[in-house]
Amino acid sequence: MKNNNQPTTDYLRLYGELKSERASWLPVWKDLCAYLAPTRGFFDGQTPNQGRRIDHKTLLDSDPCLAVEVLCAGMMSGLTSPSRSWFDLALAPEELMELPGAREWVLEVKKHLEDVFAKSNVYCVLHGFYQEIAVFGTAAFLLEEDPEKGLRCRPFTIGEYVLGTDASGRVNRFGREFFMTAAQMQETFGAAALPPAVKRECDENRQARWHKIIHLILPNRSADPDKADNKHMPYRSVYLTEDGKILRESGYREFPVIAARWEVKNASDSYGRGPGWKCLGDVKMLQKMQKTKLVALDKSTNPPMMVSSNVQGEVNLLPGGITRYNGTTDAAVKPAYQVQPDLKSLEASIQSVRATIRSQFFADVFLMLTAQNYSNMTAAEVAERHQEKMLVLGPVLERLKNELLDPLIDRAFNLLSRQGLLPAAPQSIQGLEMKVEYVSMIAQAQKAAGLASLVQGLNYAASLAAARPEVLDRVDYDRALEEGLNTLGVAPALLRSAEYAQALRRSRLEAALAAGARPSSNNARADARPGGAPASGVKTPGALSEK
């Protein structure tokens, strides 16, 4: 008979292998933490509730940290703003939305998801997530169900966790170390699962000692969909002590960790590299330049002094201080040398390095409207430049869509559905797949770049119509209207249905014929599209089916 239980030594070995793969990344992460994110990071030797001081001898200029915050705030408001809708749901294909009850159900599901995101800690965690991925290139959090608010996120910081990938380069293994007191362990795992030493601490009410806990989430080799217990789910979850004592074994239906990388060098890398990696040298140079400037200022205002042997007692260098000496001609106290730094050139160099760092973190993109060189531009010029700059973020946002946004909505949908917090689907659409379309500010800015080509094409057709009016018969203006409004992010509910528009055109045509008037070319083309079928919108795959 096959034993499906994984030996404890295997768990410790697997965790050790993941830590070994992470080892080469730690030195760079610690550097990035010191220079760009001094409040982030959790590395070896640290325990909870340690108020680690920021090394201000290293961090003399906070402008790089400000650039990180600008990128973090820009991505938060531009991708997943809590104050405006940033995603839409629909059935795939779009025509299925016309099935009985489909549109109403999809809108209700979207509203439930938005409400749960708002009342849970999702948005708080996402803010720190964007900061981590901008600096370190990798960020992760755990998404679980919550009996009170529906969802609960557990954020992680760099150095606290390890990741592993499958053959396709997708993260499918996770491990972390964290600390608990004896009382916390008893509350979480139950008294029966605790080692004897920890039980004694609980009995004696000792709360000062921290115990290291290891948590592993791995693909389950003994997964069996026909069994209802959580030990046979697709992913296995194991909590164990540092010496291998298993505290709890359970499972997940989907991989519960949302882990994203800014940029991956090759598919085998478990961790990514972000803007922080690229500008770390510039940040170090900026701090050195600031130190040089401060030393120059200090020497020019408080230079080293030479004191003659005629001075009586101590030299008084305070303002208005008196120093007595016996000499008659030579100065008793004078500067050893004169320092005349070129502060203007030095400050110009510092500003140049700052600008480079800001551009690496796309701070110039998100703060472009406050820049001096945009103050005299028209609204159209600003919008055009804004769209061009947003295209620079395209590859990054595509990866975030695949590794952050899609998994977040998929996992949230499945968790809420299993808790019974979503409305039941109508019989007509049960079993159908759904798609997710992102309508955030950044997503709309990227789509709007394609609107210019649409307008240019329609203008070109209009110019040809001046010589040959019949060429307009080839242009589907209804489709152009739908595509343009979809690109601009206008709500589809504001657009009348194709059937209603055709009825209006037919009544207008009949009225014109009854009056003996010649129908216009626009009315003649009213039914150019067979059946008046509405054009489907831009489709973004993202099935929400149960896995």
Secondary structure, DSSP 8 states (H G I E B T S, - for coil): -------HHHHHHHHHHHHHHHGGGHHHHHHHHHHT-TT----TT--TT------TTT----HHHHHHHHHHHHHHHHHS-TTS--EEEEESSGGGGGSTTHHHHHHHHHHHHHHHHHHSSHHHHHHHHHHHHHHHSEEEEEEEEETTTEEEEEE--TTSEEEEE-TTS-EEEEEEEEEE-HHHHHHHH-GGGS-HHHHHHHHTT--S--EEEEEEEEE-TT--TT--SGGGSSEEEEEEETTS-EEEEEEESS--EEEEES--SSTT-SS---HHHHHHHHHHHHHHHHHHHHHHHHHHHS--EEE-TTEES----STT---EE--SSS-SEEESS-----HHHHHHHHHHHHHHHHHHTTHHHHTGGGSGGGTT--HHHHHHHHHHHHHHTHHHHHHHIIIIIHHHHHHHHHHHHHTT-S----GGGTT--EEEEE-SHHHHHHHHTTHHHHHHHHHHHHHHHTT-GGGGGG--HHHHHHHHHHHHT--GGGS--HHHHHHHHHHHHHHHHHTT----HHHHTTT-SGGG---------------
